[in-house]
Amino acid sequence: MDKHKPSDEMIKDLDNILSKLNAMEIVASDDYQKNSIKIMRAIVDGQMHSINEFQHLKKAMDLLMLQLFDVQNKVKS
């Protein structure tokens, strides 16, 4: 099983996809194509938001662990 890409690389890939979607929207010839592109853009934006939120959760968990270790050290001493 392949490892996940780093979050920075995933964000970069999603940003490239957004650029391609913008280009597709410019040349779209009918409402069906334009609406399909809007749906894809919403999905990509959601993915980017999820990746960013996950990074925030990781940082919060790290800070929580540091606080727990501090409390544990104070209890032991």
C-alpha positions in Angstrom: 0.0 0.0 0.0 1.4 3.4 -1.0 2.0 6.1 1.6 0.0 9.3 1.6 1.6 12.4 0.1 2.6 15.2 2.4 -0.2 17.7 3.0 1.8 20.5 1.2 2.0 18.3 -1.9 -1.7 17.4 -1.8 -2.6 21.1 -1.5 -0.3 21.9 -4.4 -2.0 19.2 -6.5 -5.5 20.4 -5.6 -4.5 24.0 -6.4 -3.3 22.8 -9.9 -6.7 21.0 -10.3 -8.4 24.3 -9.4 -6.4 26.1 -12.1 -7.4 23.5 -14.7 -11.1 23.8 -13.6 -10.9 27.6 -14.1 -9.5 27.0 -17.6 -12.2 24.5 -18.4 -14.9 26.9 -17.2 -13.6 29.6 -19.6 -14.0 27.3 -22.6 -17.2 25.6 -21.4 -19.9 26.0 -24.0 -23.1 25.2 -22.2 -24.7 25.4 -18.7 -24.3 21.7 -18.1 -20.5 21.9 -18.4 -20.4 25.1 -16.3 -22.5 23.5 -13.6 -20.4 20.4 -13.6 -17.2 22.4 -13.2 -18.8 24.3 -10.3 -19.5 21.0 -8.6 -16.0 19.8 -9.1 -14.6 23.1 -7.8 -16.8 22.7 -4.7 -15.4 19.2 -4.1 -11.8 20.4 -4.5 -12.3 23.3 -2.2 -13.8 20.9 0.4 -10.8 18.7 0.1 -8.4 21.6 0.6 -10.4 22.7 3.6 -10.3 19.2 5.1 -6.6 18.9 4.7 -6.1 22.3 6.4 -8.4 21.4 9.2 -6.6 18.1 9.7 -3.3 20.0 10.1 -4.9 22.2 12.8 -6.2 19.1 14.6 -2.7 17.6 14.5 -1.2 20.8 16.0 -3.8 20.9 18.7 -3.2 17.2 19.6 0.6 17.9 19.8 0.0 20.9 22.1 -2.4 18.8 24.3 0.2 16.0 24.6 2.9 18.5 25.7 0.5 19.8 28.4 -0.2 16.3 29.5 3.5 15.6 29.8 4.0 18.8 31.8 1.2 17.8 34.2 2.6 14.3 34.5 6.1 15.7 35.3 4.6 18.1 37.9 2.7 15.2 39.6 5.8 13.0 39.8 7.9 15.7 41.4 
